[in-house]
Amino acid sequence: MNAQTSTNSNPSHAPGSESAAPEKVVVVGGVAGGMSAATRLRRLSENTQITVFERGGEVSFANCGLPYHVGEVIPHRSSLVLQTPGALKNRFNIDVHVRTEVTAIDRANKTVHVREVETGKEYSADYDALVLSPGSSPIRPPLPGVEKSYVLWNLDDMDRMIERTQTAQSAIVVGGGFIGLEVAENLAHKG
């Protein structure tokens, strides 16, 4: 092999392709999609400043374990948290802001308007590239009494459900998917 032959198999870094990674990337939404994008970007570029804004309280948790913590089969809530903002900073050098929502995007100026959910503090963050991974929300059908219902979507929902089960005498589970069946099984297990 002569000195001019490249051994780099990554086409984005092949000779003649001068596409540089963006200096600042903002990821809107954490959990599966957002954190996968952020960690993949980190593997592709060590120097990019990556900031993740997540409205919820956690960015990496075992959502299949939620019903089992409700039923006390998984006794410790902390067992469900897979990564914390601090761990992601230490391991991947990614700045993760939980309980922080992006309320507006200014594409012309490449900024996002951000609000900290608990304090109400608002500020802007600039970016060179923006990744949108806001996730979804459970549907609550417009039925009488739906305001008394609980959904099981994240750890905050789980905490509310556990608190309510402390005094509940009965429950109705609406939804026969895996999570619904596991909630029913674990409520029965809990008694």
Residue, then its C-alpha position, 0 to 999 in steps of 0.5 A: m500500500n502506498a502513502q496515498t492509499s486510504t485505509n479509512s472505510n468510512p465514506s464520509h471521511a474519504p479523500g475528497s469528501e470534506s463534510a465536517a460535523p456540525e459544531k453544535v447539535v441540539v436534540v429535542g427529546g431524549v429517551a430512545g430516539g433522541m439518546s440514540a441519535a445523540t450517542r451515535l453522533r458522539r461516536l461519529s464526532e468527538n468534538t461536536q457539542i451535543t445538547v439534549f432537551e427532554r421534557g420528562g424526568e429521565v432520558s433512559f429507562a426500562n419502560c418494560g419494567l414499569p408495570y413490574h415496579v407498580g406490582e412491586v416485583i421490581p422493588h427499587r425504582s432506581s433499577l429502572v433508570l438506565q442512564t442519568p444526565g451525569a452518566l451521559k456527560n461522563r461517558f459521552n460528553i453529552d449535555v442532557h437537560v431533563r424537565t426542560e422543554v423546547t417551546a419554539i424553534d427559530r430556524a432562521n436564527k438557528t435557535v431553540h427557545v427553552r423552558e425549565v419545567e420546574t422553575g419556569k426559567e426561559y432561555s435560548a440555545d443556538y445550534d448548527a444542526l437540530v434533531l427532532s425526536p419529541g416522542s409521543s403521548p398516550i391517547r385518552p379517549p373523550l369518555p366520561g370519567v377519563e379525568k380519573s384515569y392513569v396512563l403508564w408511559n414513563l416513570d412519572d406516570m408510574d409514580r402517580m399510579i403507585e401512589r393511587t394504588q396505595t388506597a385503591q380497592s379496585a382497578i379497570v385496565v383499558g388496553g390489552g397490549f403487552i403493557g396493559l396485560e402486564v399492568a393487570e397482572n401486576l395489580a393482581h399480584k400487588g393485591 
